[in-house]
Amino acid sequence: MATALDIKLKRADRIYHPSDVVSGVIIVVSKGSLSHGGITLVCEGVVQLQLSAKSVGLFEAFYNSIKPITMISLTIEIAKAGKLPDGVSELPFEFRLEPALGQQLYETYHGVFVNITYTLRCDMRRGVLAKDMSKSVEFVVEVATPKADPTAAAIADPRTGRPIDGAVVPFTITPESIDNVKKGSKRALPKFELVGRLDSALCDITKPFTGEITVKESEAAIKSIELQLVRVETCGCADGYAKESTEIQNIQIADGDIARGIPLRLHMVFPRLFTCPSIASRTFKIEFEVNLVVMFEDNHLITESFPIKLIRP
């Protein structure tokens, strides 16, 4: 039986909230008595920021200034140097999840250019002839959106400049309404009219995103209609900001040339870890959009983008 080191949290789902007590045990399995030079547990919560390859050249002046943000850094002594008995030893630990001085806790988020992670790392020092042992485990932190959210005014619909609220968002998509197509190219688009609504642009992250779309008319046959969820990550400092949009998931709403005038429901579950409540801080932002993508059989593709704000009640 080889020597093994593990961390077991009391909560099976490993989900915690600010001010919660995080507790569990350090498990050490050994054959015969085990000498060690001390066992410590380190809790770290870090926001990792990075620039895309195309942004590095533009912002080399502050590339090195985008340093990780340490939200929490806590070291706990689990056991002083000594010996552990043969077999399985369980060493309990407990601490309160509180941010470092002057910091705040953000929700766990796995993005492309912004990553927010919380980890527990147990280190066991060994003798001169034995290799030190280490074990890490990630846990998830969920953070409720404040009722008086100071970032609300910063997260606005870019088309109107108004803060995103919980009202129904009606839409009509025609060749004339599309902004991301040159005027000359609009003449080549088939005649169509799509109408519908988003039930809300202010979305509870624990509930599905919903809405409706109807093809009122379309000269060309439709190949598919898709709903995309997009993350918009912004990193930077006083010298400049880099903003990147990347796709999180893509859900097909319709396949083939659907009947005209029949409403189609939009329904999408926000994926865990890859989404979080919308954040607008001094050095980074995490925002979200949904794209309605319609592909015609003649390979014309149209996309309509809608900014949304995610909250956790």
N, C-alpha and C positions, 0 to 999 in steps of 0.2 A: 504494500500500500504506500503510494507516494504521498509526500506532504502536499496538502492543498489548502488554499485560502479563498474564502468566499464572503460576500456581503448579502445578507438577507433582510429586506425591509419588512416591517410589520404589515404594511398595506400591500396586498397582492397586486393591485393595479398601479402602484407606485405614483399615484397622483396626489399632489399636495397643493396647498394654498398658502399665501403669505400669512405668517404668524402661527401656522400649524406646527405641531411637535412632530419631528421626524425621528422615528425610533426603529430599532432593529437589532440584529446581532451580527458580530463577526464570527464566522465559523472557521476553525482551524482543525484540519484532519492530519494526524501524524501517526507514524508507526514508531512506537517507543517515545520516550520523553523528548521534547523539542526545546532546545535552547534558542533564545532570541535576544536581540539588543533593544527591544522596545517595539510596540505596535501603536501606530497612529492612524487616525481617520481624518481625511481632508475633504471638506465640502466646498465646491466651487461653482459659482454661477457666472457665466461669461457671455457677453455679446461679441461675436466675432464678425468683423467687417472686412470685406475685400472688394477690390475693383475688378471689373471685367477686363479682359485682355485689350479690348479696343479703347478702354478708358485710361489705362495706365499711361500711355503716351501723352494724352491730353492733360493729365493731372499729375505729372511726375513730381511737381513741386510739393504736393501734400500726400504723395503715395505712402511715404514712411510715417506720416503723422496719423494715419488711420490705425490706431492701436486698439486692441481688445478692451472692452469696458467690463471691469470686474464688479458685478453686482453684489456678490457675497464670496468671502474667503474665510473659512473657519477651520482651525486645526484642533482636534481633540486627541488627548492621550488616552488610549484604550488600555494599555498595559505597559508597565515599566519593564526594563530588562530583567529576564528571569527564565523560568522553564515552564512549559506546558506539559500536562500528563499525556500518556498514551491514549490514542483514540480521538474522539471528537470533543473539541472545546468550543463553547459558545460564550462570547464576550459581548454583553449588551452595550448599546450606546443610545443616546437620546440628546437632541438639541432642538431649539426653536428656529424656524426658518425666518430669519430677519435680514434685511439688506445691510450692507456696509454703510458706514456713516456718509451721508451725502448722496447715496444711491437709492434706486428703487428697483423692485423686482418686475421684470417683464415676463410674459408668458412664454413657455417653451415653444420654439419655432425652428423648423429645419428648412431653410431657404437655399438660394443659390449664392447670393452675395451678402446675406445677413443670416447668421445662425445664433440662436439663443439656446444655450444648453446648461443643464445642471447635472453635476456628477459627484459621486462619492468615490473616493479612492482610499483604499486601505494599504498602508505600507508596513511590512514587517522586516525589520533589520535582522540580519543573520551574522554569524561569525565570519572570521577571515576566510575560512575554507568553504563557506556556503554562500550561495547566491541570495541576495535580498529578494523578497517576494512582494508582489503588488497585484491588487485586483481593483478594477473600476466598474462602476455600474451607473447608468444614467437614470434619473427620475424625472417626472414630469411636473411642472408647476403651471397651474391655471390661475389667471388673474382676472377678477371681475372688472368690468369697465365702470369707472366712477360715474355716478349719476350726473354730476356737473363736470363732464369731460372737457378738460382744457384744450384738447386737440380737435374738438368738434369743428371749430371754425376753420382749422387748417385743412380738413378733409372735405373738399368741395367738388361739386360737379364742374369739370373744366369747361363745359359748354356754356353754363349759365353763371358760374362763379358762386352759386348759392351753396350753403352747407347742406350736406346730404341728410335727409330726414326720413321718417318712416312712412311717408305718403306713397300711394300707388304711383308707379311711373308708366304712363301710357306711351306708346311709340307707334310711329308709322314709318315704314322704310320703303322708299321709292328710288328710282335712279337719280332724281333731282335732290333727294335728301342726303345722299352719301357724300361725305366730306373728303374721304381719302382717295378719291378718284379724280383725275384731271378732267376738265370740262370737255376736251376733245374726245376722251375715252368714254364719256358717259353716253355718247351717241351710239356706241357699239353695244351697249348693254341692252338686253331684252327688256321689254316693258313688263313691270311687275309692281305689285303693291302688297306689302306684308304689314299687318297690324297686330297689336297685342299689348301686353302690359307686364311689368314686373310687380309682384304683389307688394314689394317694399325694397328700397335701396339701402335701408338700415336693417341689417340682417343679424338675427340671433344665431351665433355660431353653433349652438346646440340643436338647431332646427334646420330642416331642408330649405334651400332656396327654391322659390316657386314663382310661377308666372304662367303666361299663355301666349301663344302665337297662332295667327290664322293667315293662310295664303288666300287673299281675296282674288287676286288674278296674277297670272304669269304666262307670258307668251311662250317662253321656253320651258321645256320639261325640267323639273327639279330632280337633282341626283340625290342630295341629302341636306338635312338641316342639323347643325351641331351647336352645342352649348359649351363654350370654353370658360374655364376659370383661370384667371391670369393674376400673378403676383407682380406688383410694381415696387421694386426696392430702390431706395435712394441712400447713397453713402456719401460722406464728405465732411468738410469743415469750413472754416472761414474763407479758405482759398478757392473753394469751388465744390460742386456736387456732381456726382455721376448717378444717372437714373437708368435703370434697366428693367425691362418687362420680360417675363418668362412664363411659359404655360405650366400650370399645375396639373390639370386634368381636362379631358375632352369627352363629352357625352353626346352620343348620337340621339337626336330627338326624332328624326324621321328618315326613312330610307326609301328612295324612289320618288316618283312623281305623285305626290299626295293629292287627295281630292281638295278642290277649292271650297273655301267657306266653312271648313270644319276646324274648330279650335283644337290646338294641340297643347297639352299641359307641359310646362317646364318644371322639372323636379331634379334637384341636385343636392347631395349631401356633402357638406364641407369636410374634407379629409383631415383626420387627426394629425397633428405635428406639422403638416405642410401649410396650415392656416393658423391664424391667431387673431385676436382683436386688433383692429387697425391701430397703428402706432405712428405718432409724429413727434420725434424727439429732436434735440439740437443737432445730433450728428448722424441720425439715420431715420428713415421712414419705411414703414411697411404698409402698403395699400393694396387694394384688390379691385379687379374689374371682371365683368362677365362679357363675353363676346358672343353674339349670335352670328353664326357663319352659315351662309346659304351657298351651296354649290349647284350650278346648273349642269345639265348633261353636255352642253357645249363648252364646258370647262371654265366658264365665267364664275368668279368667286366674289361674293360681297360679304363684308364684315361690318357689323354695327357694335360699338363698344359702349358699355354702361358702367360707370364707376359705382362701387358699392362700399359701404362701411360695415365692418364686422364688429360686433360687440358681444361681450359675455355678461349676461345678467347676474 
